[in-house]
Amino acid sequence: MPLANYILSGVVITNTNRVALLKSSNTAKTIALTEGRELDGWTLREIGRERLRFESGGTTYEMSFPLVQKPAR
Protein backbone atom coordinates (compact mmCIF):
# COMPACT_ATOMS: atom_id res chain seq x y z
CA MET A 1 0.00 0.00 0.00
CA PRO A 2 1.48 3.39 -0.96
CA LEU A 3 2.26 5.83 1.84
CA ALA A 4 1.54 3.12 4.41
CA ASN A 5 3.65 4.96 7.00
CA TYR A 6 1.26 7.92 7.07
CA ILE A 7 -2.18 8.42 8.61
CA LEU A 8 -4.53 11.21 7.60
CA SER A 9 -5.15 13.10 10.82
CA GLY A 10 -6.77 16.31 9.61
CA VAL A 11 -7.87 18.51 6.73
CA VAL A 12 -8.10 22.30 6.79
CA ILE A 13 -10.12 23.94 4.02
CA THR A 14 -10.62 27.70 3.80
CA ASN A 15 -11.63 30.01 0.95
CA THR A 16 -8.00 30.33 -0.12
CA ASN A 17 -6.14 27.28 1.23
CA ARG A 18 -6.37 23.51 1.48
CA VAL A 19 -3.98 21.71 3.83
CA ALA A 20 -3.77 18.02 4.71
CA LEU A 21 -2.25 16.93 8.01
CA LEU A 22 -0.54 13.53 7.91
CA LYS A 23 1.07 11.78 10.86
CA SER A 24 4.14 9.66 10.22
CA SER A 25 4.18 6.34 12.05
CA ASN A 26 7.99 6.29 11.74
CA THR A 27 8.71 9.62 13.42
CA ALA A 28 5.36 10.50 15.10
CA LYS A 29 5.66 13.94 13.49
CA THR A 30 2.74 15.66 11.76
CA ILE A 31 3.37 16.86 8.23
CA ALA A 32 1.33 19.63 6.57
CA LEU A 33 0.89 19.23 2.81
CA THR A 34 -0.80 21.46 0.26
CA GLU A 35 -2.04 20.42 -3.17
CA GLY A 36 0.82 19.93 -5.63
CA ARG A 37 3.36 18.97 -2.95
CA GLU A 38 5.19 15.64 -3.05
CA LEU A 39 5.55 13.01 -0.33
CA ASP A 40 7.74 9.93 -0.84
CA GLY A 41 7.37 10.14 -4.63
CA TRP A 42 3.60 10.77 -4.57
CA THR A 43 2.14 14.15 -5.57
CA LEU A 44 -0.90 15.34 -3.63
CA ARG A 45 -3.38 16.27 -6.37
CA GLU A 46 -6.57 16.89 -4.43
CA ILE A 47 -7.61 17.57 -0.85
CA GLY A 48 -11.24 16.83 -0.03
CA ARG A 49 -13.14 16.87 3.24
CA GLU A 50 -12.99 13.07 3.63
CA ARG A 51 -10.02 11.95 1.50
CA LEU A 52 -6.84 12.86 -0.36
CA ARG A 53 -5.91 11.90 -3.92
CA PHE A 54 -2.24 11.25 -4.73
CA GLU A 55 -0.61 10.44 -8.09
CA SER A 56 2.69 8.83 -9.01
CA GLY A 57 3.76 7.69 -12.47
CA GLY A 58 0.18 7.53 -13.77
CA THR A 59 -1.09 5.63 -10.72
CA THR A 60 -3.70 7.17 -8.42
CA TYR A 61 -4.00 6.47 -4.70
CA GLU A 62 -6.72 7.72 -2.36
CA MET A 63 -6.17 8.13 1.37
CA SER A 64 -9.08 8.48 3.80
CA PHE A 65 -9.38 9.05 7.50
CA PRO A 66 -8.82 5.83 9.48
CA LEU A 67 -11.95 4.00 10.56
CA VAL A 68 -12.86 4.53 14.17
CA GLN A 69 -13.96 1.38 15.89
CA LYS A 70 -16.52 1.52 18.64
CA PRO A 71 -15.55 -0.26 21.86
CA ALA A 72 -17.10 -3.67 22.41
CA ARG A 73 -19.91 -3.78 24.96
Secondary structure, DSSP 8 states (H G I E B T S, - for coil): -TTTTEEEEEEEE-SS-EEEEEEETTT--EEEEETT-EETTEEEEEE-SSEEEEEETTEEEEEE---------
